[in-house]
Amino acid sequence: MSDVITRTQLQLLARLLEVDVSEVSHLERLGVQGLKELRTAISNRLFDGEAEMFGRVSKLAPLVPDVVVVKVAQAAVPALVSGRLAGALGLAHPDRAVGLLKRLRPGYLADAAPYVDPRAVAVLAPMFEAAPEALLPAAKEMLRRKDYATAAGFLEFSTPALVEAFSLEIDDIDALIEAVAFVDDDGALSNVIRHVPEHRIREIIGTSIDNEAGVVAALSVGSRIDEDLTRRISDLLFLEVAEEKLLEMLETAVRNGAAAELVRIAARSGERSQQRMKELAPRVSKKTLAALRAEARAQCRPDLVP
């Protein structure tokens, strides 16, 4: 199960360090948890090292009106600097956060977003519950750029109301599910999925099943969320999606190294969904069937793939 998740962790670490993922691939040996702990430690060190400077700038903020802050920032302040300052300023002056974000261009916000301290995002997120429209343009821009790692960092700390707003207002379903797959905390991931309306879950499944990257992302998500959620989503998948699409999904899973995720989902499924899996498995290619059988045995569920 960890292959897809480990790749995600490596991409998140590379994003933080601003290097190509190939330069950190040797750290795969640390495993999912080790990579996450390393990334968190590096992030905290980066922001803590600049705390004194952030504090000095924060003291000046009350003297400058929002309209001036926005005009100067977009004209003269690099996005990297704005991003690193944003968390500290937001925590010190939370009453201004929503107003400022509404004024800033979505492109500028998307440029700055990767450099915001995740610890500040966790504290500030609830302040946007009543004003998701302040975040949506930048969120859409990040997904348009395929900056899924950054978008996931904000999703991880979203409140139920924000999750629902994002799931309903973001039209690019393929990009949305890929961003969700980058949420690296399983508890936070379950919280995200739990607050997506069921009709939207159906739409996401229907769209992602036709997209190879979407299938892999959806399997990664389904294998990591709480068991009751996995069962609910897998039943929608195995019982409502057309047979030919399910057969292609099995092929796609094996072709992309996601057989473990697929078997884990099937193991958590209801009886009818498991029966569908048993009926479909013998109809795939010999290579795919062998891989599914091997993974089912590895997870002590050989009954799932006869």
N, C-alpha and C positions, 0 to 999 in steps of 0.2 A: 504493500500500500504506500510506502514512503517515497517511491521513485518520483512521482509527480510532485508531491509536496516538497521533497528535497530540491528539485529543480526550481520550484517557486522561491524557496528560501535563498538559493544562490542568486537568483535574479534580484531579489530584494536587497541582498548584501551588496551586489555589484552596483545597484542603483544608488545606494547610500554613499558608496565610495567613489562613484562616478567613473567606473571602469567597465570594460567589457566583461561579460560573465565568464569568459574563458580564463581571465586572470585570477578568478577566485574558485574555479572549478575544482582545484586540488583540495579545497576545504570540505568537499562533499563527505569526506571520511568522518567529519564531526557529527553527522546525522542531523535530523530535523531540529531537535531541541538544542543541540550544541550551536548550530548556525543561528538560531533565533537568539540565544543568549549572547553570542558574539555580536550580532547586529545591534541588539539593545544596548550593550555596553559601549560600543563605538558611538552610537547616536547620543547617548547620555553624556559621554566625554566631550563630544564636539560642542554640544550646547552649554554644558557646565563651564567649559573653558572660556566662554564669551559672556558669562553672566554679569560680570562687572561692567562691561561696555553696554550691555543691554539696559542695565539699571540706570546708567547715566542718561541714555537716550530717553528712557521712559519718563524721567523727571521733566523733560522738555515738552512732552506730548500735550499736556493741558494748555500750553501756550499757543498751539497751532490749530486753527479751525480745520474741520474735515475736508472742506473743499480745497484748502491749500495743501494738506497732506497728500491728497489724491493727485493733484496737479503736479506737485514736485516729484512725488514717487514715480509716476508713470513717465515723466520727462527725463529724470536724472538719476534715479536710484536703481541699480541693477536688481533684477528679480531675486538673485541669490541673497543679496543683503536684505531686501524686504522680507523674504521668507524667514530668514534667521531672526529678524527682529519681530516678526508678526506675533509669535507665541508670547514673548515677554511683554510686548505692548498690549496684547489682548488680555492677558491675565491682570495686568496693572490697571487697564482702563476698559473693562468688559462692556460698559455702557455704550462704547463707541464702535464695537466690533461689527455689529450688523450694519450700521449706517455706512461705515467705510467700505465694507465688501460690496454693498449695493452700488457704490459709486465707481469702483475700480473695474476696468475692462476685464472680461472673462479671460482673454489671452494672457494678460499680465498676471492675473491670479493663478492661472494654470502654470505659468513660468515659475512663480514663486512657491507654489504648493509643495514641491519636493523638499524644500529646505525648512519647512515648519517643524518645530519640535513636537513629536507625537504626544508627549506628556501634556503639552498645552492644548492640543486638539481634544484630548479626553475631557478636559475641564470646560472648554469653550463650547463643545458641541450642543449641550442642552440649551444654550442661549439662542440657537437658531431654530428651535422647534416651531416657534410661531412665525418664522420668516424663512422657510426653505428656499424661497425664490432668490434669496441672497447667495445661495450656494449652487443652485442648479445650473446657471450658465457656465460657471467654471467647471463643474462636474462633467457637463456635456462636452466641453472643450477637451478635458483630459481624456475622455473616452474616444473622442474623434482622433486624438493624437496616438491612441493606443497606449497611453501611459497608465496601464492598469495597476502597477505597483503603487503609484502615488494615490490613485483613486481608492484603492483598497485600504490604504492607511487611514483615510477619512471615514470610509464605511465601517471600519472596525470599531470606531467610537460613536457611531451614529445612534441616536435614540430611536425607539420604535416609530415615533411619528416621522422622523427624518427618513428612516428606511422605507416606510410606506410611500412617502412623497417621491423619493428617488426611483423606486420600483415602478411607480405609475407614470412619472413625468419623463423618464428617459426612454426615448424611442428605439435606440439602437440596442436591441436585446442581446445580440451576439457580444457586443462590447460589455454590456452590463454583466453577463454571466462570467466573462473572462476576468473582469475586475473583482467580482465576488470571490472567485477561486483564489485570488491573491491574498485574501484575508487570512492571516497566518495563525490566529488564535482560534482554536476549535470552538470555544465557548462563544466568542464574539461572532463567529461564522454562523453558529446555530441561532443566535439572537437575530442576525440579519434575516436568515431564511424564515424564521418563525413569524416575522412581521411583514412578510410579503403576502399580499392577498392571494387566495387560492386561484382565482381566475387568472392572475398574472403569472403564477407558477405554471399553469397550463400553457399559457402563451410562450413562456420561456422554454419549456420542454419542447413544444412544437417547433420552435425556431432553431434551437440548438441541435436538435437531432439531425438537421440537414447540413450542419457545418462541422467539419472535422475538429477544428480547435474548440468549438462549442461543446462537442461531445466529451472531449477530454476534460475540459473545465467543469462540465456538469458532473462527470463521474468523480472528479476530485472532491467537489463540494459534497455530493451525496454520500461519499464514503467517510466523511469527517464530522458531519453534523450529528446531533442527538438521535438516538435510535428511533424514537417515535416519528421524527421528521423524515428520516431515511425511509421508513416504511410508507409514510404517506406519499412521498414523492415517487418512490419506486413503484407503488401501485398505480399512480397516474401514468407512469412510463410504460410498464409492462402490460397494463390492461387497457390502455386507451390509444397507444401509438400503433400504427399499422405494422403488420408482420414484416414486410420487406424492409421497412426502416429499422426495425429492431435487429434484423439480421445484419444489416450494414453497420449498425452500432457495435455489434459484437466484433466484427472484423476491424472496425476503427479502433476499438479499445485495445485489442492485441497489437495492432500495427503501431500504436503510439505508446506502448509500454504501460497501459492502464488496465491490464487484466486483473491485477490485484484489487483495484478500486471497484471494478465491476462485480467481482465475486463477493467482496465484502458487502456491497449493496444488496446483492441477491440473497445473501445469508440473513440479512435483516428484514427481508421482504415478507409480505404475507404469503399464505399457503398458495393462493391462486397465482401470484406473481412468480413464485418459485416453480410452480408447475409449468408456467409459460416458458421460463428459462430452460427447463429440462426438455421441453418440446422443440425449442428453437436450436439449441446447441448442436445436435447432430447434423443440422442442415448447413453449417458453415464449412469453410475450407478445412482440410485436414490439419494444416498448420495452426489455424486458429483454435480448432477443437482441442488439439494436443496442449496448447498453451493454457486454455481454460481449464482443462482437466488437471494439469500440473498445479495450477494456482488453487483450484478447489481442494486438492489433496493437501497442499501446503497450509491451507486454512482449516484443515480437518473437516471439510464439507464436501467429500467426494460425491455425495448424493445430488448435489446441485448440477453437476455436469456428467451425466451417465456415459 
